[in-house]
């Protein structure tokens, strides 16, 4: 899951650039949303579309966070799932989580 902490809410999804579940690969090539679409389930991003979207900071560098969650099950979600649906499906299944914060430069 990737969030842009400095973005403005769009389509009701505040700052979500990417959500992916049931991804078995640890190698994510460029254009993963397209190249590996059949190998994962992708959530709805801040632009209201499925797959990767953004960040595209025009005003200043944006602080972004990537969260990784290891679960003891494969969530039964469909493409287009929301953040709330992910956390509902992950409830009581979380083994470990990791977080990375970084700055995405102004474009």
N, C-alpha and C positions, 0 to 999 in steps of 0.2 A: 504494500500500500504506500502510495506517495502523496504527500500533502504539500501545498505551497502555502505557507503560513501568512504571507503578505498579499495574497490575492483577494480580489473582491468576489463575493458570491455570484455565481452564474447558474441558472437553471436549478436553483435550490440546493446545489451541492457545493459547499464551501471548500474551495482549495484542493479538491481531490483531483490529482493528475492521473492516477493509475491505481487500479485494484486488480489483482490476479489471484486465483486460487487453483489448487490441484495442479500446480506446475512442478513437474518432476525433474526438470533440467536445472542445473546451476549456472549454465552458460546462457546469457541473454544477448543475442546479437542485435545489432541495429535493426530497427523496424520489427521488433519482436511481435508487436500486436498484429502484424500482417503475416510475417514469415512463420510464426508458430501458433496462429490462431486456432488451429485444430488440436493443439496439444495443451490447451489451458482454457479456463473459464475466466472471462474478463468482466469487470464491473463497470458501472456507469461513472463517467468522470464529471468534472465541473462544467463541462460544455454540454452535458446531457447526451453524450454519445458513448458507445462502448469502445474500450481500448485506451490507448495512451493519448493524453491531451495536455500540452503545455509542458512546463511553464514558459511564458512569453513576456517577461517583465519589461515594460517600456519605461517605467518611471524611475526605478532604482533596482539594485540587486535584491533578490528575494531569498528569504530563508526557507529552505525546503527540508522535509523529513521523509525518510524511508523507514517503514516499519516492516519487519518480517516476523511471522508467527508460525511456529511449529505446532501442529495439532496432532492428536492421536487418531484422527479420522479424516477422510476426504469429505469436505462439506458438500452437501447436495444442493448446489446453487446452479442457476442458469445464467447464461450471458445476459448482462444488463443488471445484475444484482446491485443493491445499494450497500452502503457502509453499515447501516443498521441491520440489514439482512445477513451480512457477513458476521457481525458480532453475535447476532442471535444464533446462527449456525455454529459458531465457535465456542459458545458458552459451555463451560464444563469440559472442554476438550483441549484447552491451551496447555502445552508442555513447556514452552519457552518462547520468549519474544526478544527481539533485538531492535535497536533504533539507531539511525545515523542521521545527523543534522549537517547540512552543508549550505553554502551560498551559491545561488544560481545568478550569473552576471546579468546586468542590464543589457538588453539587445540594442 
